[in-house]
Amino acid sequence: MRQELQQNVDRAETLCGTRKVLIFHEDIEDLARTAEPFEAHGFEVHKCTTVEAAMRSVEREEFDFALVDQGSPAFEGLRVIRHLARYNPHTPFVVVTRCKDMLCCQQALALGAVHYLGEPVPSAEMSWIIETISEIHQRNESTLRRVTNVTADDRIKNRQT
């Protein structure tokens, strides 16, 4: 019981630090344009222009959200998504593309994508994504406070007995 509670506290603490977003996009201009609204809302944005750089980031960091460029119909972003699923299975992600492809869309959704969007991403969609991530982050902070208070109360009770 205590070990499970501690794991929940550890996970909540990880998720409640700075809001971190991974953005993988092979086009530097699109990467900058996509990152801008997140940065304006105070997110720590990890920008990657290569599959390898995105995979290294996924191995080193835990993210609140990932936005992954599909790339061409060969779906280069698929490697990033699979890596994300392996190392950060609870991280929600959206796939964006300039060349919508039904098979790529089906693969992305089957792997857990929250959405599959054409580029440029409409500002209403981007606002929805940012608001949703912010709400999840706030809920995680609230959970951390409750869990931390419970464990602190347990420690006090244990000292008194």
C-alpha positions as CSV (number, residue, x, y, z in Angstrom):
1,M,0.0,0.0,0.0
2,R,2.7,2.5,1.0
3,Q,4.8,1.6,-2.0
4,E,1.9,2.1,-4.3
5,L,1.2,5.5,-2.7
6,Q,4.8,6.5,-3.0
7,Q,4.8,5.6,-6.7
8,N,1.7,7.7,-7.2
9,V,3.4,10.6,-5.4
10,D,6.6,10.2,-7.5
11,R,4.6,10.1,-10.7
12,A,2.5,13.2,-9.7
13,E,5.6,15.1,-8.8
14,T,7.1,14.3,-12.2
15,L,4.0,15.5,-14.0
16,C,3.5,18.6,-11.9
17,G,6.8,20.3,-12.5
18,T,7.2,22.5,-15.5
19,R,4.7,21.7,-18.2
20,K,6.8,19.9,-20.8
21,V,5.9,19.5,-24.5
22,L,7.8,17.5,-27.1
23,I,7.4,18.8,-30.6
24,F,8.9,16.7,-33.5
25,H,8.8,18.4,-36.9
26,E,11.2,17.9,-39.7
27,D,10.6,21.4,-41.1
28,I,12.3,24.1,-39.0
29,E,9.8,26.9,-39.9
30,D,6.8,24.7,-39.1
31,L,8.5,23.6,-35.8
32,A,9.0,27.2,-34.7
33,R,5.4,28.2,-35.7
34,T,4.0,25.1,-33.8
35,A,6.1,25.8,-30.7
36,E,5.2,29.5,-30.5
37,P,1.8,29.1,-28.8
38,F,3.1,26.6,-26.3
39,E,6.0,28.9,-25.3
40,A,3.6,31.8,-25.1
41,H,1.6,29.8,-22.5
42,G,4.7,29.0,-20.4
43,F,5.3,25.5,-21.6
44,E,8.9,24.2,-21.7
45,V,9.1,23.1,-25.3
46,H,11.6,20.4,-26.5
47,K,12.0,21.0,-30.2
48,C,13.3,18.2,-32.4
49,T,13.9,18.2,-36.2
50,T,15.1,14.6,-36.4
51,V,13.6,11.3,-35.4
52,E,16.8,10.4,-33.5
53,A,16.7,13.7,-31.5
54,A,13.1,13.2,-30.6
55,M,13.8,9.6,-29.5
56,R,16.7,10.7,-27.3
57,S,14.4,13.4,-25.7
58,V,11.8,10.7,-25.0
59,E,14.3,8.5,-23.3
60,R,15.6,11.4,-21.0
61,E,12.4,13.3,-20.2
62,E,8.8,12.7,-19.3
63,F,6.4,14.9,-21.2
64,D,2.9,16.2,-20.5
65,F,2.2,16.2,-24.2
66,A,3.8,15.5,-27.6
67,L,3.0,16.9,-31.0
68,V,4.5,14.7,-33.7
69,D,4.8,15.4,-37.4
70,Q,3.8,12.5,-39.6
71,G,6.4,13.5,-42.2
72,S,5.8,12.0,-45.6
73,P,3.3,9.2,-46.3
74,A,6.2,6.9,-45.2
75,F,5.2,8.2,-41.7
76,E,8.6,9.0,-40.2
77,G,6.9,10.2,-37.1
78,L,5.7,6.6,-36.4
79,R,9.1,5.8,-34.9
80,V,8.8,8.7,-32.4
81,I,5.3,7.6,-31.5
82,R,6.4,4.0,-30.8
83,H,9.3,5.2,-28.8
84,L,7.0,7.5,-26.8
85,A,4.6,4.6,-26.2
86,R,7.5,2.6,-24.8
87,Y,9.2,5.2,-22.6
88,N,6.2,7.6,-21.8
89,P,3.1,5.5,-22.2
90,H,0.9,8.0,-20.4
91,T,1.9,11.0,-22.6
92,P,-1.0,12.1,-24.8
93,F,0.0,13.0,-28.4
94,V,-1.3,14.5,-31.6
95,V,-0.1,13.8,-35.1
96,V,0.1,16.7,-37.5
97,T,0.7,16.5,-41.3
98,R,0.6,18.4,-44.5
99,C,-0.2,15.3,-46.5
100,K,-3.1,13.5,-44.9
101,D,-3.1,9.8,-45.4
102,M,-5.9,7.5,-44.2
103,L,-3.5,4.6,-43.4
104,C,-1.2,6.9,-41.4
105,C,-4.2,8.3,-39.6
106,Q,-5.5,4.8,-38.7
107,Q,-2.0,3.8,-37.5
108,A,-1.7,7.0,-35.3
109,L,-5.1,6.5,-33.8
110,A,-4.5,2.8,-33.2
111,L,-1.3,3.7,-31.2
112,G,-3.3,6.2,-29.1
113,A,-3.2,9.5,-30.8
114,V,-5.6,12.0,-29.4
115,H,-6.0,13.6,-32.8
116,Y,-4.7,13.6,-36.3
117,L,-4.6,17.1,-37.7
118,G,-3.8,18.7,-41.0
119,E,-1.3,21.6,-41.1
120,P,-1.3,24.4,-40.5
121,V,-3.1,23.5,-37.3
122,P,-6.1,25.8,-36.9
123,S,-5.7,28.2,-34.0
124,A,-9.0,26.9,-32.4
125,E,-7.5,23.4,-32.4
126,M,-4.2,24.7,-31.0
127,S,-6.1,26.6,-28.2
128,W,-8.1,23.5,-27.4
129,I,-4.9,21.4,-27.1
130,I,-3.2,24.0,-24.8
131,E,-6.3,24.4,-22.6
132,T,-6.6,20.6,-22.3
133,I,-3.0,20.1,-21.3
134,S,-3.2,22.9,-18.8
135,E,-6.4,21.4,-17.2
136,I,-4.7,18.0,-16.9
137,H,-1.6,19.6,-15.4
138,Q,-3.8,21.5,-12.8
139,R,-5.6,18.3,-11.9
140,N,-2.2,16.5,-11.4
141,E,-1.0,19.3,-9.2
142,S,-4.2,19.1,-7.1
143,T,-3.8,15.3,-6.9
144,L,-0.2,15.7,-5.8
145,R,-1.3,18.1,-3.0
146,R,-4.0,15.7,-1.8
147,V,-1.6,12.7,-1.9
148,T,1.2,14.6,-0.2
149,N,-1.2,15.8,2.5
150,V,-2.3,12.2,3.1
151,T,1.2,10.9,3.3
152,A,2.2,13.7,5.7
153,D,-0.8,12.9,7.9
154,D,0.2,9.2,7.9
155,R,3.7,10.2,9.0
156,I,2.4,12.3,11.8
157,K,0.1,9.5,13.0
158,N,2.9,7.0,12.9
159,R,5.1,9.2,15.0
160,Q,2.4,9.6,17.6
161,T,1.9,5.9,18.0
